[in-house]
């Protein structure tokens, strides 16, 4: 666990929790990214602008971090573009099938003690563990 940084992990988790809580309190909506992005072009003008502001904030966050820290975080992608595209499609299909994503279920749903979110989060984690095991130990990727 050479890359584990507990202070930044705790700070980041607290900020995500605060943002999700504020989004729920101020907008009465769950901060699920798949729902926000999936409904970006639907609803009233106000709802569209709120969703767009949320997505802009997601994109602006790393840019602001880079300006403040003076250096961009190191990102290493070790797989091909087709594999990334396939993974994105599978995740998108899964969020549609599961009526939400890890942010909606795993952060907001668990905080509200939603039984459906507990099951969904266990499914996300179990699928991730199984996929990682299969890719690394069976396929050797």
N, C-alpha and C positions, 0 to 999 in steps of 0.2 A: 504494500500500500504506500509506495513511495510518493504518489501524487495526492494523497489525502491531506486536505487542508481544512481542519475542523472549524476554524474561525470564519473563513470565507464561506464554507458550506452552511454554517449556522446563520450567518448574516444573509446569505442569498435565500435560504429557506424562509427566514423571518420576513424578508421583503416580498417574497412571492405570496406568503400567507396574508400579509398586510394588504397587498394589492388585490388579492382575491376577495378578502373581506370587505374592503372599501367598494369594490365593484358591486358586490351583492348589496351592501347597505345603500349605496348611492343610486344604483340602477335597478335593483330588485332582480338582477339576473346573475346566473352562474358564469364565472369566468372560464368557460370551456372553449379552448381555442378552435376546435373543429366546428362548434356551433357558431362562433363569432365569424370565422372566415367563411363557413358554408352559407351563412345568411347575410353576407356583406352587402349584397345588392337587393335585399328584401326589407320590407317594413317601411316605417315612416322615415322622413328625411332625418329626423333627430336620431332614430335608431341607427340608420346608416352611418351618420357622422360619428356616433359613439363607437361603433364597431371599427370604423376606419381609424379613429384616434387610437384605439386599442392596438390595432395592427401596426400603425406607425410607431407607437411606443415600443413594441416588440423589436422593430427594426432599428429604432434610434438608440435603444439601450446599449448595444455593443459599441455603437459609434461614440456615444457619450463616455462610455468606459475608456475607450481608446484615447479620447481627448484628455480625460482626467488622469489616467495612468501614464499617458505618454507612449504607450506601446499596445499594439493589438494582441489579444490573447492568441496563443499558438493553437492552430487547428490543423490536425493531420487527418486526411481522408485516405484510407488505404484500399479502397475498393473502386471498382469501375463505375462509370456513369450509368450503364444499363442496370447494374445491381442496385444502385441507389434509386433509380427510377422505379424499378420493380418493388423495392422496399416501401417507397412512398405510396405506391398504388395499393399495396397490401395493407398498410397502416390506414390509409383512407377508407378502404373497404371495411376494415375492422371497426373503425370509429362509427361508420354508418350502421353496421350490424349491431354494435354494442350501445347504440344511442348515446355516444359521447366518447371523449378521449381521456387520456391519462390526467390531463389538467382538470377536466370537468368532474370525473369520477374520483381520481386519486387525491386531489387537493380539496376541491369544494364538496364533493359528495361524502367523503370520509369525515370531513369536519362537521357535516350535518347528520352524521350517523345513518346515512342512507344504506339500507340492506342491499339494494341493487348496486350501489357503488362499491360496496365491500366485495361482492361477487365479481363485478367487472374488474376491480383492481387486482384481485387474486388471479383472475384470468390473464390480465396483462402481464403480471409478474411471472406467472407460471409459463406463459408462452415465451416470454423473453428468456427465461432460464433454459427451457427446452431447446429453443432455437440456438442459443449460444452454445450449449452443450453439443448439439448436433453438428453445428458448423465447425467448431473447434476440434472436437474429439472423434467425430465420425468422418466428416469430410476433410478435416485437417486444414481448414481455411484460416 
